[in-house]
Amino acid sequence: MATKKTKPSFTAVKSSAGASLTPWLGIAFIVILLDQISKITITRTFTHGEEKPITSFFNLVLAYNPGAAFSFLSDQGGWQKYFFAGIAIAAVVFIIYLLRKHAGQRMFCWALALIMGGALGNLIDRLAYGHVIDFLDFHLRGVGHFPAFNIADTAISIGAILFIFDELRRVNKH
C-alpha cells in the first residue's frame, strides 16, 4: 500500500486566537518599503539641507535627525542612537506579542502594524546612518516650519490616532 505524499504549503503565521499575523506583518513591511524607497530617493536627489518648495505650505528638504520626535535629544553625543534603537526593538517585540494575542481585532492591529512599520523604518536609518532621514516639511508663512518628518513618522502618527480611536470606541461600547 503506497502512502500519499503531500506537497509542503505556505501557512500563514497564526496567533493564539487562530487569526493570521500575516496581513499585519505585511502592512508593516509595506510601510518599511515605502519609507526606505522614499528615503533612498530623497538622499540621491538632494544634498543635506537642500530645500525644494512644492506648494506655498510644503517643501521637500533633506534633513538628518539623530534624536527622536521633534529632534528630542539630537544634540547629545551619540548615545541616543543606541537608546532609541533599543526602544524600537523592545516596542516591536511587544507589538508582535500584542498582534499574536489580538490578531482578530482589525483596527487595533492596523494601529499596531503601522506603528511597528514606522518604528522599524526609523530603526533601519539609525543603524545604517546614525540618524533618521526626514524630508517632508510643512510650514505656514510668518509662523514657521513644523519639524521635518518622513513616511515612518507618518505611519507611527496614524497608528497612534487609530489606537486612540479604537480605545475610545471600545470604552464607549462598555
C-alpha positions as CSV (number, residue, x, y, z in Angstrom):
1,M,0.0,0.0,0.0
2,A,1.6,3.3,-1.1
3,T,1.4,6.3,1.1
4,K,0.2,9.5,-0.4
5,K,2.8,12.3,-0.4
6,T,1.6,15.8,0.3
7,K,3.3,18.9,-1.0
8,P,4.5,21.4,1.6
9,S,2.4,24.5,1.5
10,F,2.9,28.0,2.8
11,T,1.0,28.5,6.0
12,A,0.4,31.9,7.5
13,V,1.7,32.6,10.9
14,K,-1.1,32.1,13.3
15,S,-1.8,33.8,16.6
16,S,-3.0,32.0,19.7
17,A,-6.6,33.1,18.8
18,G,-6.2,31.5,15.4
19,A,-6.2,34.7,13.3
20,S,-3.3,35.1,10.9
21,L,-0.5,37.6,11.7
22,T,0.5,37.7,8.0
23,P,-1.7,40.6,7.0
24,W,-0.4,42.7,9.9
25,L,3.2,41.9,9.2
26,G,2.5,42.6,5.5
27,I,1.2,46.1,6.4
28,A,4.3,46.8,8.5
29,F,6.5,45.5,5.6
30,I,4.7,47.9,3.1
31,V,5.3,50.8,5.5
32,I,9.0,49.9,5.7
33,L,9.3,49.5,1.9
34,L,7.6,52.9,1.1
35,D,9.7,54.6,3.9
36,Q,13.0,53.2,2.7
37,I,12.3,53.8,-1.0
38,S,11.4,57.4,-0.3
39,K,14.5,58.0,1.8
40,I,16.8,56.5,-0.8
41,T,15.2,58.7,-3.4
42,I,15.5,61.9,-1.4
43,T,19.1,61.2,-0.4
44,R,20.1,60.5,-4.0
45,T,18.2,63.6,-5.3
46,F,19.1,66.2,-2.6
47,T,22.1,67.3,-0.6
48,H,21.8,67.7,3.2
49,G,19.8,70.9,3.9
50,E,18.7,71.4,0.3
51,E,15.1,72.5,0.1
52,K,12.6,72.4,-2.8
53,P,9.3,74.3,-2.5
54,I,6.4,72.3,-3.8
55,T,3.5,74.4,-2.6
56,S,3.1,77.6,-0.5
57,F,3.0,75.4,2.6
58,F,5.0,72.3,1.7
59,N,8.7,71.7,0.8
60,L,10.9,68.7,0.3
61,V,14.1,69.0,2.3
62,L,16.8,66.6,3.2
63,A,17.3,66.7,7.0
64,Y,19.1,64.4,9.4
65,N,17.7,63.8,12.9
66,P,20.0,62.0,15.3
67,G,17.3,62.4,18.0
68,A,13.7,61.4,18.4
69,A,10.5,63.2,17.5
70,F,11.0,67.0,17.2
71,S,14.7,66.4,17.4
72,F,14.5,65.4,21.1
73,L,18.0,64.6,22.4
74,S,19.5,65.3,19.0
75,D,22.3,67.4,20.5
76,Q,23.7,64.6,22.6
77,G,27.0,62.8,21.9
78,G,25.6,59.7,20.1
79,W,24.4,57.5,22.9
80,Q,20.8,58.4,22.0
81,K,21.2,56.3,18.8
82,Y,21.5,53.1,20.9
83,F,18.9,54.2,23.3
84,F,16.3,54.9,20.6
85,A,17.3,51.7,18.8
86,G,16.7,49.7,22.0
87,I,13.3,51.3,22.5
88,A,12.3,50.5,18.9
89,I,13.4,46.8,19.3
90,A,11.5,46.5,22.6
91,A,8.4,48.1,21.0
92,V,8.5,45.7,18.0
93,V,8.8,42.7,20.3
94,F,5.8,43.9,22.4
95,I,3.8,44.8,19.3
96,I,4.3,41.2,17.9
97,Y,3.1,39.8,21.2
98,L,0.0,42.0,21.0
99,L,-0.6,41.1,17.4
100,R,-0.4,37.4,18.3
101,K,-2.8,37.9,21.2
102,H,-5.3,40.2,19.4
103,A,-4.8,39.3,15.7
104,G,-8.6,39.4,15.1
105,Q,-9.1,43.0,16.3
106,R,-8.8,44.8,13.0
107,M,-8.5,48.5,14.0
108,F,-6.2,47.7,16.9
109,C,-4.0,45.6,14.7
110,W,-3.9,48.2,11.9
111,A,-2.7,50.7,14.5
112,L,0.0,48.3,15.8
113,A,1.1,47.3,12.3
114,L,1.5,51.0,11.3
115,I,3.4,51.8,14.4
116,M,5.7,48.7,14.0
117,G,6.4,49.5,10.4
118,G,7.3,53.1,11.2
119,A,9.5,52.1,14.2
120,L,11.4,49.6,12.0
121,G,11.8,52.1,9.2
122,N,13.4,54.6,11.5
123,L,15.4,51.9,13.2
124,I,16.9,50.9,9.9
125,D,18.1,54.6,9.5
126,R,19.6,54.7,12.9
127,L,21.5,51.5,12.5
128,A,22.6,52.3,8.9
129,Y,23.4,56.0,9.1
130,G,23.4,57.0,12.8
131,H,20.4,59.3,12.2
132,V,16.9,59.3,10.8
133,I,16.3,60.8,7.4
134,D,13.5,63.3,7.3
135,F,12.2,65.1,4.2
136,L,8.6,66.3,4.5
137,D,8.5,69.9,5.5
138,F,5.2,71.7,6.2
139,H,5.1,75.4,7.1
140,L,3.0,78.5,7.5
141,R,4.3,81.7,6.2
142,G,5.3,84.0,9.0
143,V,4.6,81.3,11.6
144,G,7.4,78.9,10.9
145,H,8.1,75.3,10.0
146,F,6.8,72.2,11.5
147,P,9.8,69.8,12.2
148,A,10.6,67.8,9.1
149,F,9.4,64.2,9.2
150,N,9.1,61.1,7.0
151,I,6.8,58.2,6.0
152,A,7.8,56.2,9.0
153,D,6.8,59.1,11.3
154,T,3.5,59.4,9.4
155,A,2.7,55.7,9.9
156,I,3.5,56.0,13.6
157,S,1.2,59.0,14.0
158,I,-1.6,57.4,12.0
159,G,-1.2,54.3,14.1
160,A,-1.3,56.2,17.3
161,I,-4.5,58.0,16.2
162,L,-6.1,54.7,15.2
163,F,-5.1,53.2,18.6
164,I,-6.7,56.1,20.5
165,F,-9.8,55.9,18.3
166,D,-10.1,52.1,18.8
167,E,-9.7,52.5,22.6
168,L,-12.3,55.3,22.7
169,R,-14.7,53.1,20.7
170,R,-14.1,50.1,23.0
171,V,-14.7,52.2,26.1
172,N,-17.9,53.7,24.7
173,K,-19.2,50.2,24.0
174,H,-18.9,49.3,27.7
